[in-house]
Amino acid sequence: MSMLKVIEVLAESDKGFEDAAQNAVTQAAQSVRNVKSVYIKDMNAAVENGQITSYRVNAKISFLLDDQDAG
């Protein structure tokens, strides 16, 4: 049985929620190996003068531990 570890990260983008989620995965992958999934726990946006200025996600990143196989 495979064992995964989960970390929670915050990420943002000025383009959209999908880009913010990709930023979360990209940044996490620089610190951990074997990223397998991302769960977006929460989304919010910063607003200035009636316009959205940045999109933010609170994401849970799951990754396979080094001594585990994918099976």
N, CA, C and O atoms as a GROMACS GRO file, in nm:
protein
  284
    1MET      N    1   0.084  -0.118   0.000
    1MET     CA    2   0.000   0.000   0.000
    1MET      C    3   0.088   0.124   0.000
    1MET      O    4   0.183   0.133   0.078
    2SER      N    5   0.057   0.217  -0.086
    2SER     CA    6   0.134   0.341  -0.096
    2SER      C    7   0.093   0.437   0.015
    2SER      O    8  -0.023   0.438   0.058
    3MET      N    9   0.189   0.517   0.060
    3MET     CA   10   0.160   0.618   0.160
    3MET      C   11   0.195   0.754   0.102
    3MET      O   12   0.305   0.774   0.049
    4LEU      N   13   0.101   0.847   0.113
    4LEU     CA   14   0.121   0.983   0.065
    4LEU      C   15   0.132   1.077   0.183
    4LEU      O   16   0.076   1.051   0.290
    5LYS      N   17   0.202   1.185   0.163
    5LYS     CA   18   0.208   1.292   0.262
    5LYS      C   19   0.138   1.413   0.202
    5LYS      O   20   0.140   1.431   0.080
    6VAL      N   21   0.076   1.495   0.285
    6VAL     CA   22   0.003   1.613   0.238
    6VAL      C   23   0.060   1.736   0.305
    6VAL      O   24   0.080   1.739   0.427
    7ILE      N   25   0.086   1.839   0.224
    7ILE     CA   26   0.126   1.969   0.277
    7ILE      C   27   0.022   2.072   0.232
    7ILE      O   28  -0.043   2.055   0.128
    8GLU      N   29   0.007   2.176   0.308
    8GLU     CA   30  -0.087   2.281   0.273
    8GLU      C   31  -0.007   2.406   0.235
    8GLU      O   32   0.083   2.447   0.308
    9VAL      N   33  -0.041   2.464   0.121
    9VAL     CA   34   0.031   2.581   0.072
    9VAL      C   35  -0.068   2.690   0.028
    9VAL      O   36  -0.184   2.662  -0.002
   10LEU      N   37  -0.020   2.811   0.025
   10LEU     CA   38  -0.095   2.924  -0.026
   10LEU      C   39  -0.024   2.976  -0.150
   10LEU      O   40   0.099   2.986  -0.151
   11ALA      N   41  -0.099   3.009  -0.254
   11ALA     CA   42  -0.038   3.060  -0.377
   11ALA      C   43  -0.131   3.164  -0.437
   11ALA      O   44  -0.250   3.168  -0.409
   12GLU      N   45  -0.072   3.249  -0.522
   12GLU     CA   46  -0.155   3.351  -0.587
   12GLU      C   47  -0.110   3.378  -0.729
   12GLU      O   48   0.000   3.338  -0.770
   13SER      N   49  -0.196   3.445  -0.803
   13SER     CA   50  -0.169   3.481  -0.941
   13SER      C   51  -0.250   3.606  -0.975
   13SER      O   52  -0.354   3.632  -0.915
   14ASP      N   53  -0.200   3.682  -1.069
   14ASP     CA   54  -0.279   3.796  -1.117
   14ASP      C   55  -0.361   3.758  -1.240
   14ASP      O   56  -0.432   3.841  -1.296
   15LYS      N   57  -0.350   3.630  -1.284
   15LYS     CA   58  -0.419   3.583  -1.406
   15LYS      C   59  -0.551   3.513  -1.376
   15LYS      O   60  -0.649   3.533  -1.448
   16GLY      N   61  -0.555   3.430  -1.271
   16GLY     CA   62  -0.678   3.356  -1.241
   16GLY      C   63  -0.654   3.246  -1.140
   16GLY      O   64  -0.540   3.221  -1.100
   17PHE      N   65  -0.764   3.180  -1.099
   17PHE     CA   66  -0.754   3.074  -1.000
   17PHE      C   67  -0.678   2.953  -1.053
   17PHE      O   68  -0.601   2.891  -0.979
   18GLU      N   69  -0.698   2.918  -1.180
   18GLU     CA   70  -0.626   2.804  -1.238
   18GLU      C   71  -0.476   2.829  -1.236
   18GLU      O   72  -0.398   2.738  -1.206
   19ASP      N   73  -0.435   2.950  -1.268
   19ASP     CA   74  -0.293   2.984  -1.266
   19ASP      C   75  -0.238   2.984  -1.122
   19ASP      O   76  -0.125   2.942  -1.100
   20ALA      N   77  -0.317   3.028  -1.028
   20ALA     CA   78  -0.275   3.024  -0.888
   20ALA      C   79  -0.256   2.879  -0.842
   20ALA      O   80  -0.161   2.849  -0.770
   21ALA      N   81  -0.346   2.789  -0.885
   21ALA     CA   82  -0.332   2.647  -0.850
   21ALA      C   83  -0.206   2.589  -0.913
   21ALA      O   84  -0.134   2.512  -0.849
   22GLN      N   85  -0.179   2.625  -1.039
   22GLN     CA   86  -0.058   2.577  -1.105
   22GLN      C   87   0.067   2.630  -1.034
   22GLN      O   88   0.165   2.558  -1.020
   23ASN      N   89   0.063   2.755  -0.989
   23ASN     CA   90   0.175   2.812  -0.914
   23ASN      C   91   0.199   2.734  -0.785
   23ASN      O   92   0.314   2.712  -0.747
   24ALA      N   93   0.092   2.691  -0.719
   24ALA     CA   94   0.106   2.612  -0.596
   24ALA      C   95   0.178   2.481  -0.626
   24ALA      O   96   0.268   2.441  -0.552
   25VAL      N   97   0.138   2.413  -0.733
   25VAL     CA   98   0.200   2.286  -0.769
   25VAL      C   99   0.345   2.307  -0.812
   25VAL      O  100   0.433   2.231  -0.770
   26THR      N  101   0.370   2.407  -0.893
   26THR     CA  102   0.505   2.434  -0.942
   26THR      C  103   0.600   2.465  -0.828
   26THR      O  104   0.712   2.412  -0.823
   27GLN      N  105   0.558   2.549  -0.736
   27GLN     CA  106   0.644   2.585  -0.622
   27GLN      C  107   0.666   2.465  -0.530
   27GLN      O  108   0.777   2.444  -0.483
   28ALA      N  109   0.561   2.388  -0.503
   28ALA     CA  110   0.575   2.271  -0.416
   28ALA      C  111   0.671   2.170  -0.479
   28ALA      O  112   0.751   2.108  -0.408
   29ALA      N  113   0.663   2.152  -0.609
   29ALA     CA  114   0.748   2.055  -0.679
   29ALA      C  115   0.896   2.093  -0.673
   29ALA      O  116   0.982   2.008  -0.698
   30GLN      N  117   0.927   2.215  -0.640
   30GLN     CA  118   1.066   2.256  -0.624
   30GLN      C  119   1.124   2.207  -0.490
   30GLN      O  120   1.245   2.197  -0.475
   31SER      N  121   1.036   2.177  -0.395
   31SER     CA  122   1.079   2.134  -0.262
   31SER      C  123   1.056   1.986  -0.234
   31SER      O  124   1.129   1.925  -0.156
   32VAL      N  125   0.956   1.928  -0.298
   32VAL     CA  126   0.924   1.787  -0.276
   32VAL      C  127   0.916   1.714  -0.410
   32VAL      O  128   0.888   1.774  -0.514
   33ARG      N  129   0.942   1.583  -0.405
   33ARG     CA  130   0.934   1.500  -0.525
   33ARG      C  131   0.802   1.422  -0.525
   33ARG      O  132   0.734   1.412  -0.423
   34ASN      N  133   0.770   1.368  -0.640
   34ASN     CA  134   0.658   1.275  -0.654
   34ASN      C  135   0.521   1.336  -0.622
   34ASN      O  136   0.437   1.270  -0.561
   35VAL      N  137   0.499   1.462  -0.662
   35VAL     CA  138   0.368   1.524  -0.642
   35VAL      C  139   0.265   1.446  -0.722
   35VAL      O  140   0.284   1.421  -0.841
   36LYS      N  141   0.154   1.408  -0.657
   36LYS     CA  142   0.053   1.325  -0.720
   36LYS      C  143  -0.081   1.394  -0.739
   36LYS      O  144  -0.155   1.361  -0.831
   37SER      N  145  -0.114   1.490  -0.651
   37SER     CA  146  -0.244   1.556  -0.664
   37SER      C  147  -0.246   1.689  -0.591
   37SER      O  148  -0.162   1.717  -0.506
   38VAL      N  149  -0.344   1.769  -0.629
   38VAL     CA  150  -0.367   1.896  -0.560
   38VAL      C  151  -0.517   1.907  -0.532
   38VAL      O  152  -0.600   1.879  -0.619
   39TYR      N  153  -0.550   1.947  -0.411
   39TYR     CA  154  -0.688   1.970  -0.371
   39TYR      C  155  -0.699   2.117  -0.334
   39TYR      O  156  -0.630   2.164  -0.244
   40ILE      N  157  -0.785   2.188  -0.403
   40ILE     CA  158  -0.804   2.331  -0.373
   40ILE      C  159  -0.906   2.341  -0.260
   40ILE      O  160  -1.025   2.316  -0.279
   41LYS      N  161  -0.856   2.379  -0.145
   41LYS     CA  162  -0.937   2.386  -0.024
   41LYS      C  163  -1.020   2.514  -0.020
   41LYS      O  164  -1.135   2.514   0.026
   42ASP      N  165  -0.962   2.623  -0.068
   42ASP     CA  166  -1.028   2.753  -0.058
   42ASP      C  167  -0.976   2.843  -0.169
   42ASP      O  168  -0.861   2.832  -0.211
   43MET      N  169  -1.062   2.933  -0.215
   43MET     CA  170  -1.023   3.033  -0.316
   43MET      C  171  -1.073   3.169  -0.270
   43MET      O  172  -1.182   3.180  -0.214
   44ASN      N  173  -0.992   3.271  -0.293
   44ASN     CA  174  -1.038   3.407  -0.267
   44ASN      C  175  -0.962   3.501  -0.358
   44ASN      O  176  -0.865   3.462  -0.423
   45ALA      N  177  -1.007   3.624  -0.362
   45ALA     CA  178  -0.945   3.723  -0.450
   45ALA      C  179  -0.932   3.856  -0.378
   45ALA      O  180  -1.017   3.892  -0.296
   46ALA      N  181  -0.824   3.928  -0.409
   46ALA     CA  182  -0.806   4.063  -0.356
   46ALA      C  183  -0.870   4.161  -0.455
   46ALA      O  184  -0.860   4.144  -0.576
   47VAL      N  185  -0.935   4.262  -0.402
   47VAL     CA  186  -1.006   4.359  -0.485
   47VAL      C  187  -0.961   4.500  -0.450
   47VAL      O  188  -0.950   4.535  -0.332
   48GLU      N  189  -0.935   4.580  -0.553
   48GLU     CA  190  -0.904   4.721  -0.535
   48GLU      C  191  -0.984   4.801  -0.637
   48GLU      O  192  -0.985   4.769  -0.756
   49ASN      N  193  -1.049   4.904  -0.590
   49ASN     CA  194  -1.129   4.991  -0.677
   49ASN      C  195  -1.228   4.914  -0.762
   49ASN      O  196  -1.247   4.945  -0.880
   50GLY      N  197  -1.291   4.812  -0.704
   50GLY     CA  198  -1.391   4.735  -0.775
   50GLY      C  199  -1.336   4.636  -0.876
   50GLY      O  200  -1.414   4.579  -0.953
   51GLN      N  201  -1.205   4.614  -0.879
   51GLN     CA  202  -1.143   4.522  -0.974
   51GLN      C  203  -1.062   4.416  -0.898
   51GLN      O  204  -0.997   4.447  -0.798
   52ILE      N  205  -1.067   4.294  -0.946
   52ILE     CA  206  -0.985   4.189  -0.887
   52ILE      C  207  -0.840   4.212  -0.925
   52ILE      O  208  -0.806   4.228  -1.042
   53THR      N  209  -0.754   4.215  -0.823
   53THR     CA  210  -0.611   4.240  -0.848
   53THR      C  211  -0.527   4.114  -0.835
   53THR      O  212  -0.420   4.105  -0.896
   54SER      N  213  -0.573   4.016  -0.756
   54SER     CA  214  -0.500   3.889  -0.748
   54SER      C  215  -0.594   3.779  -0.702
   54SER      O  216  -0.688   3.802  -0.626
   55TYR      N  217  -0.566   3.659  -0.751
   55TYR     CA  218  -0.642   3.539  -0.720
   55TYR      C  219  -0.558   3.453  -0.627
   55TYR      O  220  -0.438   3.434  -0.651
   56ARG      N  221  -0.619   3.400  -0.522
   56ARG     CA  222  -0.544   3.324  -0.424
   56ARG      C  223  -0.610   3.189  -0.399
   56ARG      O  224  -0.733   3.176  -0.399
   57VAL      N  225  -0.526   3.087  -0.379
   57VAL     CA  226  -0.578   2.955  -0.345
   57VAL      C  227  -0.506   2.902  -0.222
   57VAL      O  228  -0.388   2.929  -0.200
   58ASN      N  229  -0.580   2.827  -0.143
   58ASN     CA  230  -0.525   2.750  -0.033
   58ASN      C  231  -0.533   2.606  -0.083
   58ASN      O  232  -0.643   2.553  -0.102
   59ALA      N  233  -0.418   2.543  -0.104
   59ALA     CA  234  -0.415   2.412  -0.169
   59ALA      C  235  -0.348   2.307  -0.081
   59ALA      O  236  -0.255   2.336  -0.006
   60LYS      N  237  -0.398   2.185  -0.092
   60LYS     CA  238  -0.334   2.071  -0.028
   60LYS      C  239  -0.265   1.991  -0.138
   60LYS      O  240  -0.330   1.945  -0.232
   61ILE      N  241  -0.134   1.975  -0.125
   61ILE     CA  242  -0.053   1.903  -0.223
   61ILE      C  243  -0.020   1.765  -0.165
   61ILE      O  244   0.035   1.756  -0.055
   62SER      N  245  -0.052   1.660  -0.238
   62SER     CA  246  -0.020   1.523  -0.197
   62SER      C  247   0.099   1.473  -0.276
   62SER      O  248   0.108   1.494  -0.397
   63PHE      N  249   0.191   1.406  -0.206
   63PHE     CA  250   0.306   1.349  -0.276
   63PHE      C  251   0.343   1.215  -0.216
   63PHE      O  252   0.324   1.190  -0.097
   64LEU      N  253   0.397   1.131  -0.301
   64LEU     CA  254   0.438   0.996  -0.263
   64LEU      C  255   0.569   1.004  -0.186
   64LEU      O  256   0.663   1.070  -0.229
   65LEU      N  257   0.575   0.936  -0.072
   65LEU     CA  258   0.698   0.933   0.005
   65LEU      C  259   0.806   0.858  -0.071
   65LEU      O  260   0.775   0.767  -0.148
   66ASP      N  261   0.933   0.895  -0.052
   66ASP     CA  262   1.044   0.839  -0.128
   66ASP      C  263   1.054   0.688  -0.125
   66ASP      O  264   1.088   0.627  -0.226
   67ASP      N  265   1.025   0.626  -0.013
   67ASP     CA  266   1.042   0.481  -0.003
   67ASP      C  267   0.917   0.404  -0.043
   67ASP      O  268   0.908   0.284  -0.015
   68GLN      N  269   0.822   0.468  -0.107
   68GLN     CA  270   0.697   0.404  -0.150
   68GLN      C  271   0.698   0.387  -0.302
   68GLN      O  272   0.761   0.464  -0.374
   69ASP      N  273   0.628   0.285  -0.348
   69ASP     CA  274   0.611   0.272  -0.492
   69ASP      C  275   0.472   0.322  -0.530
   69ASP      O  276   0.386   0.338  -0.443
   70ALA      N  277   0.449   0.345  -0.657
   70ALA     CA  278   0.324   0.403  -0.704
   70ALA      C  279   0.210   0.302  -0.708
   70ALA      O  280   0.097   0.339  -0.738
   71GLY      N  281   0.236   0.176  -0.680
   71GLY     CA  282   0.138   0.071  -0.700
   71GLY      C  283   0.047   0.048  -0.588
   71GLY      O  284  -0.040  -0.040  -0.596
   0.00000   0.00000   0.00000
